[in-house]
Amino acid sequence: MARSPNVVLLNEHPAEQAFLRYFLSSKGIASSSLSHRAGLDALAALAPDLVILDDAAGGAEGAQRVKARFP
């Protein structure tokens, strides 16, 4: 049986976190919701397959920082 992907949501908005976690779980996808600061510190330990950032994470620059730190 294939392993479910592990997704980390870096999002500061509780309602958006709840919606995304609900949607992902309905598709059988495990996810963790974290604030930006906590998420960046935890990414190495969580080893996600996918990181979903909101706009408050710095847009494209924020995504590049995550990519540079965790290739």
N, C-alpha and C positions, 0 to 999 in steps of 0.2 A: 504494500500500500504506500502511495506517495506521501511524503511529509508535507504538512500544511505550511505555507510560507509564514514567516514571522515578520510582522509589520510594526514599525514604531511611528506613532503620530506625535510630532512636535507641534503643539498647538496650545495657545494661551486661552482659548475660549471653551469653557466647559460644555456648552450646548453643542458646539461643533465636534468636540471630542466624543461626546455621547452618541451623536448621530453616526459618525464615521465608525466607531466601535460596533454599533448595532448593525450597520450595513455590512461591515467586514465579517462579523460573526455569523450573519445570515448566509454568507457564502462559504462558511467553514474556515475562515482565515483568522488566526490568532493575532491579536494586536495589543500594544501597550500605549497608553496616552501619558505624555510627559510634558512639562513646561520646557521651554527652549533651553534654559540653563541646566535643569536637571537632565534633560534628554541628551545634551552634548556630553555631559559627564558619564552618562550611563550607556551610550552607544557601544562602546568597546565590550562591555560585559554582556549586553543583550544580543550582539551580533545579528542584527536584523537583515532580512533579505531585501527589504524596502523601507525607506524613510519618507514619510509624507510631511512636508513643512507647510505652515500657513504663511501668509504674506508678512506677518509681524516678525518672522525669522530673518528678515533682511532680503527677501526676494532672491534674485539670481545670485547676489553676493553671498547670502546666507547659505544657499545650496552649494556654492563653490567652496565655502569654508568647511562644510560637512564632508564634501567629496575629498578635499585635500587632507583632512584629518583622518578620514576612514575610507581609503580607496577601495 
